[in-house]
Amino acid sequence: MRRAKSDIGGTITFFLAFGAHRQMCRLATTFDTQKQAFSYLQKHRTEFERIARARLASGDLEDGIVVLSML
């Protein structure tokens, strides 16, 4: 996974790396700050990557983006 960047509206955007390809993923959170949301993403990174890969494999995308929410 590459470094995440902050997005508007309580979300964190990150890229899932697989081979030479990168897939944009967006994680919706309920945290007050982007710092808290990023910390949460890092803590649960492995699980979010697993879920994102499964959704990507099944074609479960919204406008070409894998959309995730808090565990």
C-alpha positions as CSV (number, residue, x, y, z in Angstrom):
1,M,0.0,0.0,0.0
2,R,1.3,3.4,-0.8
3,R,1.1,6.4,1.4
4,A,-2.4,7.6,2.0
5,K,-3.6,11.2,1.4
6,S,-6.4,13.0,3.2
7,D,-9.7,13.5,1.4
8,I,-12.8,15.6,2.2
9,G,-15.7,14.3,4.3
10,G,-14.2,11.9,6.8
11,T,-12.5,9.7,4.3
12,I,-8.9,8.5,3.7
13,T,-7.8,7.7,0.2
14,F,-5.1,5.2,-0.4
15,F,-3.8,3.0,-3.2
16,L,-3.7,-0.7,-3.2
17,A,-0.6,-2.0,-5.0
18,F,-0.7,-5.3,-6.9
19,G,2.1,-5.9,-9.4
20,A,2.6,-2.8,-11.6
21,H,-1.0,-1.7,-11.0
22,R,-2.4,0.6,-8.4
23,Q,-6.1,0.7,-7.4
24,M,-7.6,3.7,-5.6
25,C,-9.5,2.9,-2.4
26,R,-11.5,5.2,-0.2
27,L,-12.1,4.5,3.5
28,A,-15.0,6.3,5.1
29,T,-14.5,7.0,8.8
30,T,-16.3,8.6,11.7
31,F,-13.2,10.2,13.2
32,D,-13.0,13.9,13.9
33,T,-9.6,14.4,12.4
34,Q,-7.7,13.0,9.4
35,K,-4.8,12.1,11.8
36,Q,-7.1,9.8,13.7
37,A,-8.5,8.3,10.5
38,F,-5.0,7.7,9.1
39,S,-3.9,6.1,12.4
40,Y,-6.9,3.8,12.2
41,L,-6.2,2.8,8.6
42,Q,-2.6,2.0,9.5
43,K,-3.6,-0.1,12.5
44,H,-6.0,-2.2,10.4
45,R,-4.1,-2.0,7.1
46,T,-3.8,-5.8,6.5
47,E,-7.6,-6.3,7.0
48,F,-8.5,-3.4,4.7
49,E,-6.1,-4.6,2.0
50,R,-7.7,-8.1,2.2
51,I,-11.2,-6.6,1.9
52,A,-10.2,-4.2,-0.9
53,R,-8.6,-7.1,-2.9
54,A,-11.7,-9.2,-2.5
55,R,-14.0,-6.3,-3.7
56,L,-11.7,-5.6,-6.6
57,A,-11.7,-9.2,-7.6
58,S,-15.5,-9.3,-7.5
59,G,-15.8,-6.0,-9.4
60,D,-17.5,-4.3,-6.5
61,L,-16.4,-0.7,-7.4
62,E,-18.0,2.7,-7.3
63,D,-16.9,4.9,-10.2
64,G,-13.7,2.7,-10.4
65,I,-12.9,3.1,-6.7
66,V,-13.0,0.4,-4.0
67,V,-15.1,2.0,-1.3
68,L,-14.6,0.7,2.3
69,S,-16.0,1.7,5.7
70,M,-14.8,1.3,9.2
71,L,-14.6,-2.3,10.6
